[in-house]
Amino acid sequence: VIKSWNEDTGDINNSKVTELLPSSQSNMIILNFGDIETKNTFDHPYYVENKGWCSYKPELTTAKHGFEKVKQLEVNDICYKYSNGTLNKITLTKIEEDLGEVQTYIFELEKDKTFFANNILVHNKQYVVEPE
């Protein structure tokens, strides 16, 4: 069970992961939000204040996932962080390419189509699950 966000209502929910679809990717980025770091594919969408869904390679996001109106993800974008049951704003401070082959997963959720990766709001497209 992971925290998810309903885009239509703005509600934060608990969603059961119903399926993990593995994939191997080599075009990865590391995003820093101060003390939080995420690693995902070039086309993985993040929700940005006043922009909507954005990715490092918007044209790839549109081509692979059929997303309409995806914008460019940029340093200083304001994204959303889950903390103590609420959404809080957090600034994207650094984007770095990481071009090594890595195992990724697409989460299929029982509810919603978005979740919190390292507490940052993302769409349920390919995301790296780091071993603990």
PAZAPA-4460 file (N, C-alpha, C; in steps of 0.05 Angstrom, whole numbers, plus 32768, in hexadecimal, padded with zeros to 4 digits):
% residues 132
    n_x    n_y    n_z   ca_x   ca_y   ca_z    c_x    c_y    c_z   seq   type   mol
   8011   7FE8   8000   8000   8000   8000   8012   8019   8000     1      V     A
   800C   802B   7FEE   801B   8044   7FEC   8008   805C   7FEC     2      I     A
   8013   8073   7FF2   8003   808C   7FF1   7FFF   8094   7FD4     3      K     A
   7FE7   809B   7FCD   7FE0   80A4   7FB2   7FD1   80BE   7FB3     4      S     A
   7FCD   80CA   7F9C   7FBF   80E4   7F9B   7FAA   80E3   7F84     5      W     A
   7F92   80EA   7F8B   7F7D   80EB   7F77   7F7D   8106   7F69     6      N     A
   7F85   8106   7F50   7F88   811F   7F40   7F6E   812F   7F3E     7      E     A
   7F57   8121   7F3D   7F3D   812E   7F3A   7F34   813C   7F54     8      D     A
   7F38   812E   7F6A   7F2D   8139   7F84   7F42   8146   7F95     9      T     A
   7F5C   8140   7F90   7F72   814A   7FA2   7F75   813A   7FBB    10      G     A
   7F66   8123   7FBE   7F68   8113   7FD6   7F82   8102   7FD6    11      D     A
   7F8D   80FF   7FEE   7FA4   80ED   7FF2   7F98   80D3   7FFC    12      I     A
   7F9F   80BC   7FEF   7F93   80A2   7FF5   7FA9   808E   7FFB    13      N     A
   7FA0   8077   8006   7FB1   805F   8007   7FA9   804E   7FEF    14      N     A
   7FBC   8047   7FDE   7FB6   8036   7FC7   7FC7   801D   7FC8    15      S     A
   7FBA   8007   7FC3   7FC8   7FED   7FC1   7FD5   7FEB   7FA6    16      K     A
   7FEE   7FE3   7FA6   7FFD   7FDD   7F8D   7FF3   7FC2   7F84    17      V     A
   7FE6   7FC1   7F6D   7FDA   7FA8   7F63   7FED   7F99   7F50    18      T     A
   8000   7FA8   7F45   8013   7F9B   7F33   802C   7FAC   7F30    19      E     A
   8043   7F9E   7F2F   805C   7FAB   7F29   8066   7FA0   7F0E    20      L     A
   8068   7FB2   7EFA   8071   7FAA   7EE0   808E   7FB1   7EDC    21      L     A
   80A0   7F9E   7EDC   80BD   7FA4   7ED9   80C4   7FAC   7EBD    22      P     A
   80D9   7FBC   7EBB   80E4   7FC5   7EA2   8101   7FCD   7EA7    23      S     A
   8111   7FCC   7E92   812D   7FD5   7E95   8130   7FEE   7E84    24      S     A
   813C   8002   7E90   813F   801D   7E83   815C   8026   7E86    25      Q     A
   8164   8037   7E73   817F   8043   7E75   817F   8061   7E75    26      S     A
   8169   806E   7E6D   8168   808B   7E6D   815A   8095   7E86    27      N     A
   816B   809A   7E9B   8161   80A0   7EB5   816A   80BD   7EBD    28      M     A
   815A   80C9   7ED0   8162   80E2   7EDC   8161   80E0   7EFA    29      I     A
   8171   80EF   7F07   8171   80F2   7F24   8167   810E   7F29    30      I     A
   8152   8110   7F39   8147   812A   7F40   814B   812F   7F5E    31      L     A
   8155   8147   7F64   8159   814E   7F80   8145   8164   7F88    32      N     A
   8139   815F   7F9F   8127   8172   7FAC   8132   8178   7FC8    33      F     A
   8148   8186   7FC9   8155   818A   7FE3   815F   8170   7FEE    34      G     A
   8153   8166   8003   815D   814D   8010   814F   8134   8005    35      D     A
   813E   8137   7FF1   8130   8120   7FE5   813A   811D   7FC8    36      I     A
   8140   8103   7FC1   8149   80FD   7FA6   8137   80E7   7F9A    37      E     A
   8131   80EA   7F81   8122   80D5   7F72   8132   80CE   7F59    38      T     A
   812E   80B6   7F50   813B   80AD   7F37   8126   80A0   7F26    39      K     A
   8123   80A9   7F0D   810F   809E   7EFB   8116   80A2   7EDE    40      N     A
   8105   8098   7ECD   8109   809B   7EB0   8106   80B7   7EA6    41      T     A
   8111   80BD   7E8F   810E   80D8   7E83   80F1   80E1   7E7F    42      F     A
   80DF   80CD   7E7B   80C3   80D3   7E74   80B0   80D3   7E8C    43      D     A
   80BA   80CE   7EA4   80A9   80CC   7EBC   809D   80E7   7EC4    44      H     A
   8083   80E9   7EC6   8076   8103   7ECC   8075   810A   7EE9    45      P     A
   807B   8123   7EEF   8078   8130   7F0A   8064   8146   7F08    46      Y     A
   8055   8149   7F1D   8040   815F   7F1E   804D   8178   7F28    47      Y     A
   804C   818E   7F18   8059   81A7   7F1E   8045   81BD   7F21    48      V     A
   8049   81CE   7F36   8037   81E4   7F3A   8036   81F7   7F22    49      E     A
   801E   81FE   7F1A   8018   8211   7F04   8021   8206   7EE8    50      N     A
   8029   81ED   7EE7   8031   81E1   7ECD   8022   81C7   7EC7    51      K     A
   801A   81B8   7EDC   800E   819E   7ED9   8024   8189   7ED6    52      G     A
   801E   8174   7EC6   8031   815E   7EC3   8049   8166   7EB2    53      W     A
   8061   8160   7EBC   807A   8168   7EAF   808D   8150   7EB0    54      C     A
   809F   814F   7E9C   80B4   813A   7E9D   80CD   8146   7E91    55      S     A
   80E3   8137   7E94   80FC   813F   7E89   80FC   813F   7E6B    56      Y     A
   80ED   812C   7E5F   80EA   812A   7E42   80CC   8129   7E3C    57      K     A
   80BF   8140   7E3B   80A2   8140   7E36   8098   8132   7E1D    58      P     A
   80A7   8135   7E07   809F   8128   7DEE   80A0   8109   7DF1    59      E     A
   80B2   80FF   7E01   80B4   80E2   7E05   809D   80D9   7E17    60      L     A
   8095   80E9   7E2B   807F   80E3   7E3C   8065   80E1   7E2C    61      T     A
   8061   80F4   7E1A   8049   80F4   7E08   8049   80DC   7DF6    62      T     A
   8060   80D6   7DEA   8062   80BF   7DD7   805E   80A4   7DE5    63      A     A
   806A   80A0   7DFD   8069   8086   7E0A   804F   8082   7E1A    64      K     A
   8044   8097   7E25   802E   8094   7E38   8014   80A2   7E2F    65      H     A
   8015   80B1   7E19   7FFD   80BF   7E0F   7FF5   80D7   7E20    66      G     A
   8007   80E1   7E31   8001   80F8   7E40   7FFE   8110   7E2E    67      F     A
   7FEA   8121   7E32   7FE6   8139   7E23   7FF2   8150   7E33    68      E     A
   7FFC   8164   7E26   8005   817D   7E32   801A   817A   7E49    69      K     A
   802D   8167   7E45   8042   8164   7E58   8056   817B   7E54    70      V     A
   805F   8187   7E69   8072   819E   7E67   808D   8195   7E71    71      K     A
   80A1   81A7   7E6D   80BD   81A1   7E74   80C1   81A3   7E92    72      Q     A
   80CD   818F   7E9E   80D4   818F   7EBA   80EF   819E   7EBC    73      L     A
   80F0   81B2   7ECE   8107   81C4   7ED0   810F   81C8   7EED    74      E     A
   8129   81CE   7EF1   8133   81D6   7F0B   8123   81EF   7F14    75      V     A
   811C   81F0   7F2D   810C   8205   7F3A   80EE   8201   7F37    76      N     A
   80E5   81EB   7F29   80C9   81E5   7F28   80C0   81DE   7F45    77      D     A
   80A7   81E5   7F4A   809B   81DF   7F64   808A   81C6   7F61    78      I     A
   8093   81B0   7F6F   8085   8197   7F6E   8076   8194   7F89    79      C     A
   806B   817C   7F8E   805C   8177   7FA6   8067   8160   7FB6    80      Y     A
   8069   8163   7FD0   8074   814F   7FE2   805E   8148   7FF6    81      K     A
   805C   812E   7FFB   8049   8124   8010   8057   8125   802B    82      Y     A
   8049   8131   803E   8055   8133   8059   803E   8136   806D    83      S     A
   803D   8123   8080   8029   8124   8095   800C   8127   808B    84      N     A
   8005   8118   8076   7FEA   8118   806C   7FE3   812F   805A    85      G     A
   7FF6   8140   8053   7FEF   8157   8042   8004   815A   802B    86      T     A
   7FFC   8169   8017   800E   8170   8001   801C   818A   8008    87      L     A
   8036   818A   8005   8046   81A3   8009   8057   81A8   7FF1    88      N     A
   805E   81C0   7FEC   806E   81C7   7FD5   808B   81C2   7FDB    89      K     A
   809A   81B9   7FC5   80B6   81B4   7FC7   80C3   81BB   7FAD    90      I     A
   80DB   81C7   7FAD   80E8   81D1   7F96   80FC   81BC   7F8A    91      T     A
   80FB   81B8   7F70   810E   81A7   7F62   8128   81B7   7F60    92      L     A
   813D   81AC   7F6C   8156   81BB   7F6D   816B   81B2   7F59    93      T     A
   8169   8199   7F50   817E   818F   7F3D   8173   8178   7F2D    94      K     A
   817B   8177   7F13   8174   8162   7F01   818F   8157   7EF5    95      I     A
   8193   813D   7EF7   81AC   8132   7EED   81A5   8118   7EDD    96      E     A
   81B1   8115   7EC5   81AD   80FD   7EB6   81BE   80E6   7EC2    97      E     A
   81B3   80CE   7EC0   81C1   80B6   7ECA   81BB   80A0   7EB6    98      D     A
   81CE   809B   7EA4   81C9   808B   7E8C   81D1   806D   7E8F    99      L     A
   81D0   8062   7EA7   81D6   8046   7EAA   81BC   8035   7EAB   100      G     A
   81BF   801C   7EA2   81A8   800A   7EA1   819E   8004   7EBE   101      E     A
   8184   8005   7EC2   8179   8001   7EDD   815D   7FF4   7EDB   102      V     A
   8156   7FE5   7EEF   813C   7FD8   7EF1   8128   7FED   7EFA   103      Q     A
   8111   7FF0   7EEB   80FC   8002   7EF3   80E2   7FF2   7EF5   104      T     A
   80CD   7FFF   7F01   80B3   7FF3   7F04   809D   8007   7EFE   105      Y     A
   8088   7FFD   7EF2   8070   800D   7EF0   805C   8002   7F05   106      I     A
   8052   8013   7F16   803F   800B   7F2A   8023   800C   7F1F   107      F     A
   8014   7FF7   7F22   7FF7   7FF8   7F1C   7FEA   7FFB   7F37   108      E     A
   7FD9   800F   7F3B   7FCD   8015   7F54   7FAF   800E   7F54   109      L     A
   7FA5   8006   7F6B   7F89   8000   7F6F   7F78   801A   7F6C   110      E     A
   7F82   8030   7F76   7F75   804A   7F74   7F89   805D   7F67   111      K     A
   7F7F   8072   7F5B   7F8F   8088   7F51   7FA3   8081   7F3D   112      D     A
   7FB0   8094   7F31   7FC5   8090   7F1D   7FDF   809F   7F25   113      K     A
   7FDF   80A9   7F3D   7FF7   80B7   7F47   7FFE   80AD   7F62   114      T     A
   8018   80AF   7F69   8021   80A7   7F83   8038   80B8   7F8C   115      F     A
   8042   80B3   7FA4   8058   80C3   7FAE   8071   80B2   7FAE   116      F     A
   8085   80BA   7F9E   809F   80AC   7F9C   80B3   80BC   7FAD   117      A     A
   80BC   80B0   7FC2   80CD   80BE   7FD6   80BF   80D7   7FDF   118      N     A
   80A4   80D5   7FE2   8092   80EA   7FEB   808D   8100   7FD6   119      N     A
   8097   80FE   7FBE   8092   8111   7FA9   807D   8107   7F96   120      I     A
   8069   8118   7F8F   8053   8110   7F7E   805B   810B   7F61   121      L     A
   8055   80F2   7F58   805C   80EA   7F3D   8045   80DA   7F31   122      V     A
   8045   80D5   7F17   8031   80C4   7F0A   803B   80A7   7F0C   123      H     A
   8029   8094   7F09   8032   8078   7F0D   803E   806C   7EF3   124      N     A
   8052   8079   7EE9   8062   806F   7ED3   807C   8065   7EDE   125      K     A
   8090   805E   7ECE   80A8   8051   7ED7   80B7   8061   7EEC   126      Q     A
   80BD   8052   7F02   80CB   805E   7F19   80DE   8049   7F23   127      Y     A
   80F6   8052   7F2B   810A   803F   7F36   8104   803A   7F53   128      V     A
   8103   8020   7F5A   8101   8018   7F76   811C   8010   7F7F   129      V     A
   8129   8021   7F91   8144   801B   7F9A   8142   8006   7FB0   130      E     A
   8154   7FF2   7FAF   8155   7FDE   7FC4   815E   7FEB   7FDE   131      P     A
   8153   7FE1   7FF5   815A   7FEC   800F   8172   7FDD   801B   132      E     A
***
